[in-house]
Each structure stands twice: as C-alpha cells, then as structure tokens.
Amino acid sequence: MSYCLNPKCGHPRNPPGTKICQSCGAKLLLKERYRATDPLGRGGFARTYLALDEDRLNSRCVIKQLLPQLQGSVQSKQAALEKAIDLFNKEAVRLYELGEHPQIPALLASFEQDKRLYLVQEYIPGDTLWQELNRYGPFSEAQILEVLDSILPVLQFIHDAGVIHRDITPVNILRRNQGNSNGKSPPDGFREDPEARRGGELVLIDFGVAKQLTHTSLLQTGTKIGTEGYAPIEQMRSGKVYPASDLYSFGVTCITLLTRVSPDRLFDPIKGWIWRDYLARDGRSIDEGLAGILDRSIEDMVGDRYQSANEMLAALDAIAKPPPSAPVTPPPRTPTSTPHTPIPTPASFSSRGSAAALPKVATPPVVPASGNPIPMGRSTGAHNSKSACVRTAIGHTSWVTCLAISPDGHLLASGSIDDKIKIWDFHSGQPLRTLCGHAKSINDLAISSDSKILASCSDDDRVKLWNLTNGKLLATLGEHLRDVNAVVFAPQGYLLASGSEDRRIILWRLAWNDKGAIDAVPIRTLVGRQGMIKSLAIAPNTKLLASGGMDNIIHVWDLPANRPIYSLSGHFNSINALAIHPRIPILASGSKDKTIKLWNLSTGELLSTLSGHSSMVNSLTFSPDGTSLLSGSSDKTLKLWRLSKTKSGELAVLQATFDGHLGAVNAVAFTPDGKTIVSGSWDKTIKFWQRP
C-alpha cells in the first residue's frame, strides 16, 4: 500500500506503486525515494509512518512528519515557520550524531517539504516495553535490573551530548527482535515465553525533540513537553529540563513496569508515592536497596534526585550482589567509565603489491624553529581562531556538504543538500552561477588538474561532469546502482574515480570530443569486500587508491594491477574522509569515531591517532606544501594540525582551532597557495579563514 502524507487527505490509502494520490493528487514519494506504507501513530505534534526507501532496495524505514502549529498573521506564521525550520535543522544535527549509538535509531535524512518537516529514521523491528507489559504482566526485579543496566548508559551518552530526551516512558523503550524479525505477535492461543524475549537489545526511541519542534509554544523560552504522569513537575510547569528530569521519567517507567499500574494511581496527593503498596497487595517484595534507588530517582525536588545516569549506575553497583537462590542472575553492569583499549596496528600483510615500490621521500616534514621535536599530545601554539574568519558566503538554502577549489585558484564550487551546485568567484566571494541537474543532494565535488572539468556526485546515483568555465553539463555517468558518495581526480590527467553505496569503485577515462563535450569510458571497476563507500583518495603517483566507508576499514588498491593490496583496521566507526600527503607516503583518515589516524602508505603501519575533535570527523585535506593537515568535524570546528618530525615517525600536533560555524563542518579546503582555508557547514554558510 502507498499512504498519502497530506494531513488533509480524506482517503490516504492508495494501491502499491502509485505515484500520485488518487484522492487528493499529492505526490506519494518524499524526496522521490521514501514511500509511506502504513501509519504507526499520530498526535497533535507529529505523525509516524512505516515506509520503504526505494533508493535502497525498498528497505524499511520510519518517517516522522512534524506539523508546526502556526498561528497569527501571514507574517507571523512565516516567521514562526522559519524559526521552526532553523530549530529543526539544528536538532536534526543532534539526532544524527546521537544515532551513532547502537541503542538509538540512526537518523537517515531530515528535510522540509511543502511546509512540513520530516525525519527519516532507521526501522527497528521489535516490541516496546509497554507491549511486553501488557502481554506478559509485571516485570520481575531481575528484569527491572536489566532495563536499568541497559538504558542508563544510553542516557549518560545523550546527556553528555547536551540532549535531554524529555519523554521516557515504556512506550519509548523498544526491545530489538532477535529471531522473530517481522515484529508480529504470536498467533492467538500461543503463549510466548517472556524470558525468551529478554535477549534482545533495548533501544531508546522517539526523542521529545519532535514535540519541541512543533509545539504551539515554540517561540517561548520553555516548551512544556512530556507525558503526564511520567514527566517531572519542573518539566510540566515551566518546560525546564535537566538530566535529572530524564532520570525521574525513567524511574516512573521502571515502577510502572514493576507494578503494572499507571503512574496516576501510583501517586497519592497526601501520602506521596505508594507503589510499594501495590507490590504488597500482590504478595511481592523488592530488594530495599533497589527500592531506595527508584525512590530517589522520583523525588519532587531536582536536587534530591540523582544528578547523572552514572551516579545512578554507581548506586546500583553498590547494592549489586547475587541472591543465594536467585533463578535469574542480572547481567553484568556497564562500568561508569570505559577503560582505555590500545588502538590495534595493522597485522603483517601477506602482500604489499606496488606499495613496496612507493618511493620513501627523504625530505622530512617541517620541524619547529627550535629544532626540537614536539611530543604527540601537546597543543603547543594551538589557539582558537574565531577572529581569523575573513568572509562568510551565503547562498545555499540547506546544508553545505562539499567544496572544491580550482587548481588555478580562481573558482570555488560548493554542493548542498538543496540539490544544487554553486560556482563562486573566489577572489570577490560573489556567486557566478548555479548548476541544476542532480535530483538529490550533492555528496562530493572534484576539479580536474587543468581547472576545466568539475565532477559532482549525488544521492541520485549519478556522477555529472560540468564545464567549470561556463557551467555547461558535459556528461552524466549512470553506472552506479546506489548513492554516489565520493569522486576524485587523479593528480594528473583525466582519470576520475567514483565510489558508491553499491560498494563499487569505478575508474573513468575522460576525453574531450569534437562536439565540445566529454566522453567518459568506465575502464575498470574495483569490487572487493569493502562496505558502502564514503571516501576516496588517489596517491600523487596515481598508482595507489584508498577507499573508506561503512565497514570501518580502509582498503588500499594497486591501480595498475587492478587489485587490493591491503586493508587498514583501527577505526571503530565509518570512515568519512581520506587524504594522501602530496609529497610523502602518508595517508590520513577521519572517522565517525571522532579520531584522525595517520598511516604509512608504504607499509600500512599506524603512525599516530589524533583525538582533538569531540564529534565525528567529516573532512580532511593536506596543505599544498605538505606541512599541515586540516580537519572539519560535527563539533562545529576546524582544526589545523602541524606535521612534526619525532623519533617515532611522522606525527601531528594541534596548531589552531577555528570556531565560528553554528553547525557541523562538512567540508574543508586549502587554496592552491595554502594561505587561505575554506569551510562549508550544516549552517548553510561557507567561511573563509586566514591561515595562521
């Protein structure tokens, strides 16, 4: 079935595969790819639908449609909508970053369409704890301990990120299915063993940001959000929330699961909380230590509660002791701090291929004027460079995702989620033209060494080639089957590589034809064991290509031999960015795990790990002279790292931090002379910085 997302449609159900609603005439595909199939829930703030992503083999996802409540004059409605969209974009960045946690659904997309706001999230089959409560009855003490042990570390994670959930209830904690992935209940008359359902991972869903974004009091300082009975008094009265507010809601959730009694009946205006009375009536008891922890979490005064999830976990650890004849042993507790694990270096590789022949350049990177090496981990000379921003360019209507500067230094190209590419005069900062042709967001840009051809790639599965001088479309390359995330030109000549979520890298030989267009011939396809590809880099000698993606591994390819040489393991999340030093065999990789790693490209040895960013690393580039590495991150900063010669090899020390963007930094670039830095951000701006 296809379900119409027009809130005013009287008959939203349509036959499968329909493109236009047969009732109201609205388009049934969001962003030409997401098809709602079944409504999952609705309220005054939002509607939620099960959906299919037709660009990803009809994989299931969840669409949340947010409906801003706009009142007043036309002008005030427009102002409120603009504010809602601005807040929506900022909070979407937060949700995207939170989605790196395995117990939080990943945010796949966020956008505004037809004055409605949409979040597209990972679909997780399973049952909520509310469904389990109604199916199996009250939770046991051991099951409550399991819930506490599983969810408290997730709450600490989101609170550390500055996010308050605002709406923790049994409905918003889901147990991921293990064997039964269809999410259906057992047939009538069949009693499923509740203990058999306890192995699935618990997931925290439905963050209250959806309500914050669409509430009628959006323009007020405090937005009152939460489910009555579960939300604490400060949240319901003034809209103020703290980590302790989530712990209150979580505590009420636990005693509701324990008693199978609604919160309004568990609280007496004269006696206070009477949840223990309900346990006693059922002939049940609970460990006094655990009862005391739950009681403290639901105190009226914020200061009387636990102030952090870690504090509550520590209290649980203090009372943890297995009962003498307990039929169920609670699972091991999650430690409040994660012990440091040494970063693994690559194993010895059975085959080096042409990597062994890569010249080991004797010229070392820059050494400080003193002649003394700077130890790794120090930030000598590092400073914040907010004042170093010399210009801000505004032109895109959504997040800036990628940048490319022509080798002659005259033009800047930028790509965005608004599906457009803009060409700028670099010296004046003025936009020259807008290139329209892609049907979906732009993921990467690259410019040929002669500054004549611009290559772009997009979620529309296409690579396009443009005449950089006049903006004319030269060719469209359609060999990929899914989103194309990376394009890169070889340092010399017209060799182009493209990498896609179809797990393939295609090498293209480009040549001008007599009609003034480009003939692009796919000369090679690299297919190995790599995951969905997100980043590419080609070595200066054009013999090696590095790819990185969703499998957390960097794959290095011998291009002349058309085969993989080795794989580099060490990152703990997807590889978002790669860069190869212009003079010596060093590869830099940036990851969603917040780190940058430097590798010896000849041997595969891990040289160092840079851990200065507080969120995922999105972009990397070396300076033209090879003395510095520049990184951009979702922590809204750029960092400039100076290469330094030490006894242990080539390392980098932090030289400067550029702080000024209001959103994640997606793209960074140096000008050909290395004097200016350019960055593109989710705040829709492009900033120009003076290099220190």
C-alpha positions, -999 to +999 in steps of 0.1 A: +000+000+000+010+036-006-001+060+021-007+097+014+012+121+037-012+151+031-028+156+065-059+169+049-064+139+025-097+122+031-088+089+017-050+084+021-047+047+012-036+040-024-025+009-043+011-002-041+035+016-065+011+046-071+030+078-076+001+103-072-026+101-045-059+090-062-079+111-037-061+145-033-035+145-061-005+148-038+029+131-046+033+099-027+071+098-028+091+121-004+123+134-020+115+110-048+125+080-027+106+075+005+071+058+003+049+057+033+030+023+036+013+022+070+005+047+097+022+038+130+009+066+152-003+101+154-008+130+177-012+168+178+025+172+171+035+145+147+025+115+126+047+085+122+046+060+093+063+028+083+079+034+049+101+020+022+133+036+008+130+029-029+166+040-034+179+013-010+162-018-024+129-010-006+145-012+028+121-004+056+124+029+075+103+052+096+090+086+085+081+111+112+061+140+098+062+171+121+034+196+118+044+231+130+014+248+148+014+282+131-009+310+144-015+347+138-009+368+107+007+357+075+039+374+085+039+359+120+032+324+105+061+328+081+084+339+109+073+310+131+079+286+102+114+299+095+122+296+132+108+261+133+129+251+103+160+266+118+155+248+151+146+216+131+180+218+113+199+223+145+182+195+163+184+172+133+222+175+135+220+164+172+198+134+163+222+124+135+251+125+159+232+106+186+224+079+160+260+066+162+250+049+194+238+013+187+208+017+211+194+048+193+178+047+159+200+062+132+187+094+115+188+087+078+175+120+065+158+153+075+142+179+053+114+203+048+089+197+020+056+215+014+060+235+047+061+202+066+092+189+084+103+153+081+127+130+099+135+096+083+149+071+108+161+036+109+134+010+113+139-013+143+116-043+145+105-052+180+081-046+208+080-017+232+082-024+269+046-013+272+036-041+248+057-066+268+040-054+300+005-059+286+015-093+270+034-109+299+024-089+330+046-071+356+083-072+353+104-091+378+131-075+399+157-091+376+140-077+345+140-042+361+177-045+367+182-055+331+163-024+320+183-001+343+216-016+332+208-013+296+192+022+294+212+042+320+244+042+298+224+054+269+210+083+290+245+092+300+256+092+264+228+116+253+233+138+284+270+141+276+260+153+242+238+180+257+205+164+248+175+157+272+151+130+259+121+146+276+097+117+271+109+085+286+080+060+290+075+023+285+062+031+250+095+048+241+118+019+250+118-009+224+134-043+225+150-052+192+138-085+178+163-113+176+148-143+159+113-130+150+121-101+128+087-095+114+076-077+146+043-096+147+027-111+178+024-149+182-009-164+170-039-165+192-037-192+218+001-194+217+018-182+249+053-170+241+078-174+270+086-139+283+121-150+293+127-159+257+121-123+247+147-109+271+177-113+250+170-085+225+188-052+229+168-023+243+166+008+222+156+043+232+132+058+207+110+089+200+131+118+214+109+146+226+126+169+201+098+161+177+073+177+201+097+206+208+099+214+171+062+215+165+047+228+198+025+259+198+048+275+224+078+271+201+087+308+204+086+307+242+117+301+263+104+269+279+085+243+259+063+220+280+069+186+267+063+151+282+038+125+290+016+133+321+025+110+350+060+103+337+072+139+333+085+157+365+069+188+379+096+212+366+091+199+331+053+202+331+052+236+348+080+256+332+094+234+304+128+234+321+146+201+319+178+186+333+194+152+332+177+145+365+143+151+346+150+122+324+160+101+354+127+109+370+108+097+339+129+066+338+123+059+374+085+062+369+088+039+339+105+013+360+079+013+388+052+012+362+068-019+346+073-034+381+037-029+393+017-028+360-002+002+375-005+036+357+015+064+373-016+085+383-026+056+406+009+051+420+009+087+434-013+098+462-015+136+468-014+131+506+008+101+510+031+106+480+043+076+460+025+044+471+039+020+445+052-004+473+016-008+485+007-023+451+035-048+453+025-058+488-011-063+477+002-088+451+023-106+477+055-093+460+086-077+475+117-059+462+152-055+474+153-025+497+185-012+480+168-012+446+136+003+460+156+031+476+173+039+442+139+040+425+125+063+452+154+087+449+151+089+412+114+101+415+119+128+442+100+160+436+130+184+440+155+182+412+184+185+437+172+155+457+174+131+427+205+115+411+222+142+390+235+119+364+229+084+350+264+074+360+256+084+396+225+061+395+246+033+379+271+037+407+243+033+433+232+001+415+268-012+416+269-006+453+239-029+460+247-055+434+251-089+449+236-122+436+209-136+459+217-171+472+190-189+453+182-164+425+168-182+395+179-153+372+212-136+376+212-099+365+235-092+336+270-077+343+268-040+350+281-015+325+311+004+340+308+041+345+339+048+326+353+029+296+389+015+301+414+026+275+420+000+249+452+003+228+444+010+192+454-020+171+480-016+145+476-034+111+486-070+111+515-081+089+503-081+054+508-111+031+510-090+000+522-054-005+520-051-042+533-019-056+531-002-022+565-015-015+577+003-046+563+037-035+592+060-030+602+068+006+608+105+003+638+115+024+626+151+029+610+153+064+580+174+073+585+207+090+603+208+123+597+237+147+622+266+145+638+255+178+648+222+161+633+202+189+605+177+182+571+184+197+558+154+215+524+140+204+495+151+226+507+186+233+490+216+217+519+239+217+510+271+199+474+260+194+448+287+197+412+295+189+409+314+156+374+327+156+387+362+146+406+346+116+373+343+096+377+370+069+345+363+049+312+344+050+294+334+018+256+326+020+238+312-010+226+277-003+192+270+012+203+239+031+234+223+045+267+227+025+281+193+021+312+196-001+337+221-016+363+222-043+387+249-053+401+251-088+439+244-090+443+279-107+427+294-076+401+314-094+369+295-087+352+278-058+325+251-062+301+242-034+274+215-031+245+212-008+215+191+003+194+216-016+204+195-047+224+225-062+260+233-070+271+269-068+302+284-086+318+313-068+344+339-078+370+331-052+386+365-050+354+385-047+333+359-030+304+365-053+283+337-068+287+333-106+262+306-114+241+278-100+243+243-116+210+224-115+208+189-128+210+165-099+177+152-085+190+148-049+216+161-025+252+167-037+277+145-018+311+154-033+329+176-058+362+173-076+380+196-102+405+184-128+441+194-126+437+218-156+407+236-138+384+228-168+361+200-156+340+198-124+328+164-113+298+160-089+281+131-074+248+127-057+222+106-039+205+103-073+231+076-081+247+098-108+281+114-115+279+145-136+307+164-154+304+201-160+324+227-179+337+247-150+341+279-171+306+282-184+286+257-163+275+236-192+267+200-185+292+178-203+281+143-194+261+122-170+275+089-158+249+064-146+268+031-140+263+032-102+233+015-087+230+035-054+240+068-039+274+080-051+293+095-022+328+103-035+346+115-066+383+122-070+405+131-100+440+117-103+466+145-097+474+145-134+454+137-165+417+129-169+414+098-147+383+100-124+373+076-096+338+074-081+327+054-051+292+044-042+269+028-017+267-001-042+302-010-028+319-004-061+346+020-073+345+029-110+375+043-128+367+066-157+389+077-186+377+112-198+384+128-231+370+158-249+352+150-282+348+172-313+314+184-301+329+201-270+315+175-247+332+148-227+333+111-235+336+091-202+346+055-205+345+032-175+378+014-178+378-005-145+356-015-116+371-023-083+350-047-063+362-062-031+350-068+004+346-032+012+313-018+026+294+011+013+320+036+002+321+071+016+355+085+008+383+081-018+419+094-023+444+088-051+482+090-044+503+116-063+519+089-084+485+077-095+495+041-086+475+037-053+439+044-044+425+044-009+388+039-001+369+040+032+333+035+042+307+019+064+328-012+072+352+009+093+382-003+072+405+015+047+412-005+016+443+003-005+443-007-041+471-011-067+455+007-097+479-007-124+474-043-112+437-037-105+437-055-071+436-047-034+469-046-017+459-045+020+433-033+045+439-009+074+419-016+106+419+007+136+388+029+134+358+019+153+332+035+131+327+045+095+355+062+075+342+097+065+373+112+050+407+103+034+436+124+023+471+115+010+501+137+016+513+155-016+550+145-011+555+116+012+536+082+016+513+092+045+475+086+045+452+105+068+418+090+077+389+107+095+361+087+111+327+089+128+346+076+159+359+112+163+395+104+156+420+111+128+446+084+120+479+088+101+492+057+083+524+049+065+510+042+030+541+021+020+539-003+049+504+000+063+518+010+097+496+031+120+517+062+129+495+081+152+459+089+163+447+124+167+419+128+192+412+165+194+376+166+180+346+159+202+324+146+174+327+128+141+354+139+116+338+147+082+366+161+060+404+161+057+429+178+034+467+183+035+481+218+027+497+221-007+532+223+008+525+193+030+533+210+063+498+208+077+466+187+079+432+204+081+401+186+096+364+195+098+341+180+123+305+178+135+317+196+167+314+228+146+351+234+144+380+231+120+414+221+134+448+227+118+475+201+127+512+208+121+533+178+110+563+173+132+593+150+130+598+128+160+617+097+168+587+075+165+578+087+130+556+113+113+531+128+138+510+159+141+504+185+168+474+208+170+483+243+158+449+261+157+412+256+162+388+276+140+355+282+158+327+302+142+303+278+124+269+272+140+266+236+127+287+207+117+317+213+094+312+190+064+339+203+040+374+219+043+398+230+016+431+250+011+437+275-016+465+264-040+489+289-024+480+275+011+473+309+026+435+306+029+412+280+043+376+274+032+349+255+051+313+245+044+288+237+071+254+225+080+246+261+090+243+267+052+274+290+051+308+289+035+335+306+056+370+319+045+397+318+071+432+333+072+457+305+078+479+313+108 
